[in-house]
Amino acid sequence: MLQEEKGNKMSDELQTTSKQQLQQTLSHPVPTEFNQYGDNSTQVGNVEHYHDTKAMIVMPGGSQRYGADAIDTAIQFDYSCYNLFVSDSGCYNGASFIVQKNKAMTETTPIDLRQKCAGLLPDGVATIKKFPAIFTEKNHHQKYTDTDHKAYFGYVLDAIVIECGIMVSFVSLSPVPQQLLNDNLSAFRLESAWAVNELDHIHWDIKRINLVEALNKVECRVLSF
C-alpha cells in the first residue's frame, strides 16, 4: 500500500556534509572508471552480457541530456537493481537536484539495501552509483500521464548530504515514455493502490530488478549494443 512515510531511519542517520567538503567535492569530482578509446577523442559504446548482474559499458561523449559537465565514463553497472527518482517538475534542469531526506530509501526499498545505504556513507554511495537509474517527474494525472511525458534512463554520479536534503548529481542518457512505466508497473516493481501508483508521489527508492532487461521486454531500448 502506498502511503506518506512516517519517519525514516535513513533520514535520522544522515550526516550533513560541511560547506568546505561540498566545495571540494564540486571542485574535484571523482569520475567513475574513466576510459577513452580511439583517435580524435572517439569513444566506443559497448555492452556485454547485459543480462548478467554486472557489465561494463562505455558511453559515447555528448550523449548526456543533463549533467553536461560530467566526464565521459566507462561504467560498470550492477544490473541487479535500479534507482528510481520521482521529483517535481523542473528538478532535472541542472546537473544535480535535491531529494528530501525523509523521501529517500522509503519502505519500498528492500530492507537490506536500506541498511547498506543508510547514512550515505562511502560504501553505500558506491553501491548506489553502480545501479542504473530512472529519473522522472510525477505523473501529470493520478495513475497515468500525458503521451509526451518522458522519464530518463541514466545513472548517479554522486549523492551528498547537505542541510536542505540530499544533493544528487547525475547523467541522463536515454528517454523513456513515462506512460510505458505506468502501463507496466509490475515489470518495473512499481507499487500501485486503488487511486495512485508509485509514480504519483515524490521519492527515491531502489528496486531489485534488472532495469535494462525489463525495458527491453516492453520494447524500449536504452542502450546500443
HELIX and SHEET records of a PDB file:
HELIX    1   1 LYS A    9  GLU A   13  1                                   5    
HELIX    2   2 LYS A   19  SER A   27  1                                   9    
HELIX    3   3 LYS A  101  LYS A  103  5                                   3    
HELIX    4   4 ILE A  111  CYS A  117  1                                   7    
HELIX    5   5 ALA A  118  LEU A  120  5                                   3    
HELIX    6   6 PRO A  122  LYS A  130  1                                   9    
HELIX    7   7 GLN A  178  ASP A  183  1                                   6    
HELIX    8   8 SER A  186  PHE A  188  5                                   3    
HELIX    9   9 GLU A  198  ASP A  200  5                                   3    
HELIX   10  10 LEU A  211  LYS A  217  1                                   7    
SHEET    1   A 3 ASN A  46  VAL A  47  0                                        
SHEET    2   A 3 LYS A  54  VAL A  58 -1                                        
SHEET    3   A 3 ALA A  74  ASP A  78 -1                                        
SHEET    1   B 6 SER A  96  VAL A  99  0                                        
SHEET    2   B 6 GLY A 165  PRO A 177 -1                                        
SHEET    3   B 6 LYS A 150  ILE A 162 -1                                        
SHEET    4   B 6 PRO A 132  GLU A 137 -1                                        
SHEET    5   B 6 TYR A  82  SER A  87  1                                        
SHEET    6   B 6 HIS A 203  LYS A 207 -1                                        
END                                                                             
